[in-house]
Amino acid sequence: MSSESTSKKEKQQLYLQVAEKVLEIIGTRGLQAHDPVPSEGELAKLFGVSRMTSKLALEQLVEQGLVYRLPRRGTFLSGDRHERRSEKLQEPVPSLVEKKVNKQIALIVPHMSDYTSRIISAVEHELRKHHFELILRISKDQDDQDQCLQALVAAGISGIILFPRGSRTCSDQVLRLKMEKVPNVIIDRIFREISIDCVYHDHFRGSYEMAQYLIAKGHRDIGYSSNAIENITSREERYQGYVQALLDHGIPVKSEYIHFRNERCDPSRFNKYDAEQGEFIQSNPQMTAVMCADDQVAISTLFTALHMNIAVPEKLSIVGFSDTYLSALTPIPLTTVRQDTERLAAAAVELLMKRVNQSKEQHLSIND
């Protein structure tokens, strides 16, 4: 046997040894399902091996279903029955399929507004068709959202529809829903770093078509105003639709025509002069139209323009997005993109019911 083949064999044995050591660490520390396990770097320092050896060791455990890895997050103890591999490991956290299934579906929304109230009503209507009861939760912040998810799972909820708060990445509790195979559907948001059931509006297309509408009306100096994007994919896509429409029609995208607010529009002051919107309008006298990322910003812009004695729409056209009930109460009719909440709710419930039924089938299969 050559020295090269001996070296390869020793390397192979080494990463297997490290994998066994990781199992010992899991048992010694009493790690629970979904707790983080030592990283490649930590293992390399702990056992004096290369990061490649540590990586191979963790990949070995992934193949055995004992741990799972998430990009940029780390390696975590699996929720599978890993006690079969080592008597030292503790019992895993029971998954939802091992709990009693009830006839309740939870809907979590980040706030109450005309838009979310329409979603709530439509979801409740759809759930009745399947003889399920709706449980509503309104999250106060990210921590409260995660606490709601944790409590609902512990209570054995049949499924969850989540309208998540603005966040660049999904929370650990949302990840747990996926790993524990809890039937759930995300509505009106996308988490790009993980494959998870989502139902959402085509915000890009809606914004693109609104820009096309203004261009067809002869507008070329079209501004854009929005609340801060704050990692909310719907706002990102609406902005992208505006930009792409201008580019596709050979219209320059001017940075001075783009305005992201420092503070959210105050719903209690819609009919008042808004200093931010006033400065934006005054700084760009060449603008003939303003696309607003939602109706709140559009209505605030409309009243601000009127306070500035600017004729709307003769001198400045203002359009919105979402078609909230407030858009019908403005002194000048507001053109806005309508979001079909009924179709959104129907699609979310249909997909969730499919996942709930699959969970039931798996539960029966396990018990058989």
SVG drawing of the C-alpha trace seen along z (x, -y; Angstrom):
<svg xmlns="http://www.w3.org/2000/svg" viewBox="-68 -77 72 79">
<polyline fill="none" stroke="black" stroke-width="0.4" points="0.0,0.0 1.4,-3.4 1.9,-6.2 -0.7,-8.3 -3.4,-5.7 -2.5,-5.2 -2.8,-9.0 -6.3,-8.9 -7.4,-6.1 -6.1,-7.8 -7.9,-11.0 -11.1,-9.0 -10.8,-7.4 -10.0,-10.8 -13.2,-12.5 -15.2,-9.4 -13.6,-9.7 -14.4,-13.4 -18.1,-12.5 -18.2,-10.2 -16.7,-12.9 -19.5,-15.2 -22.0,-12.6 -20.3,-12.5 -20.4,-16.3 -24.2,-16.2 -24.8,-13.7 -22.5,-15.3 -24.1,-18.8 -27.6,-17.3 -28.5,-19.1 -32.1,-19.2 -33.5,-18.9 -32.7,-22.1 -30.0,-23.2 -26.7,-24.3 -23.8,-21.9 -20.1,-22.9 -19.1,-24.6 -16.4,-23.5 -14.0,-26.0 -14.8,-25.0 -14.3,-21.3 -11.0,-22.1 -9.6,-23.9 -11.0,-21.4 -9.5,-18.3 -6.6,-19.8 -7.8,-18.9 -8.3,-20.8 -11.6,-22.6 -12.0,-20.1 -11.9,-17.2 -14.5,-18.9 -16.7,-19.6 -16.5,-16.0 -17.4,-14.9 -20.5,-17.1 -21.5,-16.1 -21.3,-12.4 -23.8,-13.3 -26.1,-15.1 -26.2,-12.0 -27.2,-10.0 -30.0,-12.4 -28.6,-13.3 -28.0,-17.0 -29.0,-19.5 -27.2,-22.6 -28.6,-26.0 -26.6,-28.4 -25.0,-31.2 -26.6,-29.9 -24.7,-26.8 -25.4,-23.2 -28.2,-22.0 -29.3,-18.8 -32.0,-17.1 -35.6,-16.5 -35.5,-13.0 -35.2,-10.0 -31.5,-10.4 -31.5,-8.4 -31.3,-5.3 -27.7,-6.3 -26.5,-6.9 -27.9,-6.0 -26.3,-9.1 -28.7,-11.4 -31.8,-12.6 -35.4,-12.2 -36.1,-14.6 -38.8,-17.3 -42.1,-15.6 -43.2,-16.8 -46.7,-18.0 -47.6,-14.7 -47.2,-13.0 -49.7,-15.3 -53.4,-15.2 -54.7,-17.0 -57.6,-19.4 -59.8,-21.4 -58.3,-24.8 -56.1,-26.9 -54.2,-29.9 -53.7,-33.1 -51.0,-35.5 -50.9,-39.0 -48.5,-41.9 -51.2,-44.6 -54.8,-45.4 -55.6,-47.4 -58.1,-47.5 -55.8,-45.1 -55.2,-42.6 -58.9,-42.7 -59.9,-41.7 -57.4,-38.8 -58.8,-37.7 -62.4,-37.8 -61.5,-35.9 -59.4,-33.2 -62.2,-32.6 -64.7,-32.2 -62.5,-29.7 -61.8,-27.7 -65.6,-27.3 -65.8,-25.4 -63.4,-22.8 -65.1,-22.8 -62.1,-24.4 -62.2,-27.1 -60.0,-30.2 -57.7,-31.3 -56.4,-34.9 -53.2,-36.3 -51.9,-39.9 -48.2,-40.0 -46.7,-43.0 -43.2,-42.5 -40.8,-39.8 -40.4,-38.3 -44.1,-38.2 -44.6,-36.6 -42.2,-33.8 -43.9,-33.4 -47.2,-33.0 -45.8,-30.4 -44.3,-28.5 -47.5,-28.5 -49.6,-27.4 -47.4,-24.5 -47.3,-23.4 -51.1,-23.5 -51.3,-21.1 -52.7,-23.5 -53.6,-21.8 -51.9,-24.4 -50.7,-28.0 -51.1,-30.8 -48.5,-33.5 -48.3,-37.0 -44.8,-37.7 -43.4,-41.0 -40.7,-42.7 -37.5,-40.7 -34.5,-40.0 -34.5,-36.3 -37.1,-34.0 -36.9,-33.5 -35.8,-30.4 -39.4,-29.6 -40.4,-29.7 -37.5,-27.4 -38.8,-25.1 -42.2,-24.9 -40.4,-23.5 -38.2,-21.1 -41.0,-19.9 -43.2,-19.5 -45.9,-21.7 -48.4,-22.5 -47.9,-26.2 -48.2,-28.7 -46.6,-32.2 -48.7,-34.8 -47.7,-38.0 -44.0,-37.5 -41.1,-35.4 -38.2,-34.0 -35.6,-33.4 -33.1,-31.5 -35.3,-28.5 -37.9,-26.5 -41.2,-27.0 -44.8,-27.2 -45.7,-30.8 -48.7,-32.4 -48.3,-36.1 -49.4,-38.8 -47.4,-39.6 -46.3,-43.0 -43.7,-43.5 -46.3,-43.0 -48.8,-45.3 -46.3,-48.1 -45.0,-47.5 -48.5,-47.8 -49.3,-50.9 -46.1,-52.6 -47.2,-51.5 -50.6,-53.1 -48.9,-56.4 -46.5,-56.2 -49.5,-55.5 -51.1,-58.7 -48.0,-60.6 -46.0,-60.9 -42.2,-60.7 -41.2,-62.4 -42.6,-59.9 -41.6,-59.9 -41.8,-57.1 -42.5,-57.4 -42.6,-54.6 -42.3,-53.9 -38.9,-52.4 -38.4,-49.0 -37.3,-47.5 -36.6,-44.1 -40.3,-43.7 -40.3,-41.8 -43.6,-43.3 -42.1,-46.8 -38.9,-45.7 -40.8,-44.2 -43.1,-47.2 -40.0,-49.4 -38.4,-47.0 -41.5,-47.0 -41.4,-50.8 -37.7,-50.8 -38.1,-48.1 -41.1,-49.7 -39.1,-52.9 -36.1,-51.1 -38.2,-49.0 -39.8,-52.2 -36.5,-54.1 -37.2,-56.5 -34.2,-57.4 -34.5,-56.5 -33.7,-59.7 -32.5,-59.2 -34.0,-62.6 -37.4,-61.3 -37.2,-58.4 -38.2,-59.0 -38.1,-56.5 -39.7,-58.0 -37.7,-58.4 -40.9,-57.9 -44.0,-55.9 -47.1,-57.8 -49.3,-58.5 -52.9,-57.2 -54.4,-59.7 -52.9,-62.6 -53.8,-61.6 -55.7,-64.9 -52.9,-67.0 -49.8,-68.5 -46.9,-66.0 -43.5,-67.7 -41.6,-64.8 -44.0,-64.5 -44.1,-68.3 -40.3,-68.5 -40.2,-65.7 -42.8,-67.4 -41.2,-70.9 -37.8,-69.6 -39.0,-68.0 -41.2,-70.5 -40.7,-68.7 -42.5,-65.6 -45.9,-65.2 -46.8,-61.9 -45.9,-60.1 -46.3,-56.4 -46.8,-55.5 -46.0,-52.1 -49.2,-51.9 -52.4,-53.8 -51.4,-55.4 -48.4,-57.1 -50.6,-58.0 -53.3,-59.6 -50.8,-61.5 -49.2,-62.8 -52.5,-63.8 -53.6,-65.9 -50.1,-67.4 -50.3,-68.5 -53.7,-70.0 -52.3,-72.0 -49.6,-73.2 -52.3,-74.4 -51.1,-71.9 -53.9,-70.8 -54.4,-67.0 -54.4,-65.4 -54.0,-68.3 -50.5,-69.3 -49.6,-66.2 -51.1,-62.7 -50.9,-60.5 -51.5,-56.8 -51.5,-54.2 -51.3,-50.5 -53.6,-48.0 -57.1,-49.6 -57.9,-50.2 -61.2,-51.6 -59.6,-55.0 -58.8,-55.4 -62.6,-55.8 -62.9,-58.6 -60.4,-61.1 -61.8,-64.3 -60.3,-63.4 -60.7,-59.7 -57.4,-57.8 -56.2,-55.5 -54.8,-52.4 -53.7,-48.8 -56.3,-46.4 -55.0,-43.3 -57.4,-40.4 -57.4,-39.3 -60.1,-36.7 -57.9,-34.8 -54.9,-35.1 -56.9,-33.7 -58.4,-30.9 -55.0,-29.8 -53.4,-29.9 -56.2,-27.8 -56.2,-25.4 -52.4,-24.8 -52.6,-24.6 -55.4,-22.0 -53.3,-19.9 -50.4,-20.0 -52.8,-19.2 -54.1,-16.2 -50.6,-15.0 -49.7,-15.4 -52.7,-13.3 -51.7,-10.6 -48.1,-10.5 -49.5,-10.3 -51.6,-7.3 -48.6,-5.7 -46.4,-6.1 -49.1,-4.6 -49.6,-1.7"/>
</svg>
